[in-house]
Amino acid sequence: MDTHLMIGVAVMMGLIGIAAARDLLRRLRAQQRLVPVRVETDVQRQPRRGQDW
């Protein structure tokens, strides 16, 4: 094989490896997720019929 071709293939393999490693690290990093939170308003706090608070 030609030396320039081998160097080109090695560079391309290195770039593919770097891109794969970045993608893998990004997926492994903890990601923030939204969690639903229930909010009670004053109307919801009033006792309903049949309930004693």
Number of C-alpha atoms within 10 A of each C-alpha: 5 7 8 9 10 11 11 12 12 12 12 12 12 12 12 11 12 12 11 12 12 11 11 11 10 11 10 9 8 8 8 6 6 6 6 6 6 6 6 8 8 6 7 9 9 10 10 9 6 6 7 6 7
